[in-house]
């Protein structure tokens, strides 16, 4: 498994809480030193472990917001 680095640049909020204290969060994350992107995924309480998630560019996040607001 390849090593990677991440930095939570800004925590934007908790979407929901999961079993055993895990939370689904929206954050701005820098992966391997790259520009931060919007990220939705599950996190352990100490942010040491993470689940699978989705990472979106600013443009993708804006499109998602538009799609959701039209529902």
Backbone bond lengths (Angstrom), bond angles and torsions (degrees), N, CA, C in turn:
res aa  C-N    CA-C-N  psi(-1)  N-CA   C-N-CA  omega(-1)  CA-C   N-CA-C  phi
1 X - - - 1.454 - - 1.523 109.01 -
2 X 1.302 117.67 131.52 1.457 122.95 -179.06 1.529 110.76 -71.51
3 X 1.317 115.09 143.43 1.462 119.84 175.61 1.516 109.40 -82.57
4 X 1.299 115.93 145.11 1.456 121.12 176.78 1.512 108.39 -144.57
5 X 1.311 114.98 157.69 1.454 121.53 178.86 1.518 109.01 -117.74
6 X 1.309 115.31 148.87 1.458 120.22 175.82 1.515 109.40 -143.00
7 X 1.309 114.55 151.54 1.456 121.26 174.60 1.518 107.74 -136.33
8 X 1.330 116.30 123.14 1.457 120.08 174.20 1.529 106.39 -77.05
9 X 1.327 115.59 103.80 1.457 121.91 -176.44 1.527 110.35 -73.96
10 X 1.333 115.67 -40.73 1.468 120.39 179.85 1.516 108.99 -152.51
11 X 1.324 115.97 128.66 1.457 121.49 174.68 1.526 108.01 -87.33
12 X 1.328 116.27 118.88 1.464 120.52 -176.72 1.524 113.10 -94.43
13 X 1.338 117.46 -19.86 1.450 118.77 175.52 1.514 113.93 151.44
14 X 1.330 114.06 162.72 1.465 122.61 177.14 1.519 108.11 -94.94
15 X 1.323 116.01 126.75 1.471 121.53 178.86 1.524 109.92 -83.98
16 X 1.344 116.46 -43.22 1.459 120.66 179.00 1.518 109.78 -161.06
17 X 1.329 115.30 165.80 1.457 121.52 177.47 1.512 109.20 -108.95
18 X 1.325 115.82 141.62 1.454 123.30 -177.55 1.528 110.03 -113.39
19 X 1.327 114.85 179.06 1.458 121.32 178.53 1.522 110.78 -61.59
20 X 1.301 116.27 150.96 1.466 124.19 176.01 1.526 113.15 59.99
21 X 1.330 117.15 27.46 1.454 121.21 173.72 1.513 115.98 85.46
22 X 1.339 118.55 -1.89 1.462 120.69 178.05 1.513 109.43 -68.43
23 X 1.341 116.49 148.33 1.454 121.48 178.29 1.524 109.75 -127.97
24 X 1.321 115.64 146.45 1.467 121.42 172.15 1.520 105.52 -94.39
25 X 1.333 116.30 122.16 1.457 121.02 -170.74 1.520 111.91 -127.09
26 X 1.331 114.21 154.73 1.457 122.46 169.04 1.524 106.65 -108.86
27 X 1.336 115.88 121.12 1.458 121.82 -178.20 1.521 110.22 -136.83
28 X 1.316 115.55 159.99 1.462 121.73 165.47 1.522 105.80 -96.09
29 X 1.337 116.53 119.90 1.465 120.86 -174.98 1.522 109.75 -126.64
30 X 1.330 114.42 137.08 1.456 121.71 171.67 1.517 107.20 -97.52
31 X 1.325 116.63 119.75 1.466 122.31 178.62 1.516 108.32 -100.42
32 X 1.334 117.11 123.80 1.463 123.58 177.57 1.531 112.31 52.45
33 X 1.334 116.64 38.30 1.451 121.59 175.79 1.516 115.58 79.37
34 X 1.327 117.74 3.04 1.467 121.27 -179.81 1.532 110.20 -77.57
35 X 1.320 115.46 172.01 1.470 120.77 176.90 1.528 109.37 -58.69
36 X 1.334 117.62 142.01 1.469 120.51 -178.78 1.528 112.22 -62.57
37 X 1.328 114.50 145.70 1.464 122.03 175.74 1.522 108.37 -129.70
38 X 1.329 115.08 159.52 1.463 120.41 175.63 1.516 108.24 -71.87
39 X 1.324 116.16 138.21 1.453 120.80 -174.21 1.523 109.71 -140.19
40 X 1.331 115.80 130.17 1.471 121.64 175.77 1.523 106.79 -118.95
41 X 1.332 116.77 120.94 1.460 120.78 177.15 1.520 110.38 -164.50
42 X 1.329 116.17 168.63 1.454 122.82 176.55 1.527 108.88 -86.46
43 X 1.344 114.88 140.39 1.463 121.66 179.70 1.522 110.32 -129.39
44 X 1.338 115.88 142.78 1.458 121.54 170.62 1.529 107.67 -68.23
45 X 1.333 117.41 160.69 1.468 119.86 -176.56 1.526 114.36 -54.94
46 X 1.305 119.00 -32.50 1.463 121.85 -177.25 1.528 113.44 -96.46
47 X 1.335 116.97 4.95 1.466 123.74 -177.40 1.526 113.24 60.53
48 X 1.342 116.96 18.72 1.461 120.54 177.50 1.529 111.40 -84.01
49 X 1.313 117.17 -25.89 1.459 122.09 178.62 1.513 108.77 -123.64
50 X 1.343 115.77 149.56 1.455 120.67 179.29 1.508 109.84 -138.56
51 X 1.338 115.17 154.78 1.448 121.05 173.81 1.519 110.12 -95.99
52 X 1.309 115.27 -178.78 1.462 119.49 176.10 1.524 108.61 -67.48
53 X 1.305 115.17 150.25 1.456 118.86 -178.13 1.504 111.53 -151.92
54 X 1.318 114.07 -167.75 1.460 121.37 178.82 1.515 107.96 -131.23
55 X 1.333 115.61 137.21 1.455 122.60 178.93 1.521 108.45 -115.84
56 X 1.331 116.07 132.33 1.460 121.61 -175.91 1.526 111.08 -125.78
57 X 1.320 115.66 140.89 1.464 120.10 170.81 1.532 107.97 -71.44
58 X 1.317 116.41 170.67 1.468 120.11 177.94 1.526 110.43 -59.48
59 X 1.324 116.68 -42.65 1.468 120.91 -179.36 1.533 111.20 -64.34
60 X 1.320 116.73 -41.73 1.467 120.10 178.35 1.522 111.06 -65.45
61 X 1.332 117.15 -40.11 1.462 120.96 178.61 1.532 110.64 -64.40
62 X 1.335 117.09 -40.09 1.462 120.47 177.63 1.524 110.89 -64.14
63 X 1.325 117.30 -41.34 1.465 120.99 178.13 1.521 110.22 -64.23
64 X 1.327 117.49 -41.41 1.466 120.81 177.91 1.530 110.33 -61.33
65 X 1.319 117.04 -43.80 1.481 120.42 177.69 1.522 111.40 -59.74
66 X 1.316 116.95 -42.77 1.478 120.99 178.32 1.528 110.77 -62.44
67 X 1.321 116.45 -44.89 1.467 120.10 179.89 1.518 111.06 -62.01
68 X 1.320 116.91 -42.60 1.466 120.20 -179.49 1.524 112.08 -69.73
69 X 1.321 117.52 -35.42 1.458 119.64 -178.57 1.534 111.77 -72.90
70 X 1.320 117.57 -17.99 1.470 121.21 179.40 1.523 112.41 -89.84
71 X 1.309 118.34 4.91 1.466 120.93 -178.96 1.514 111.30 -91.18
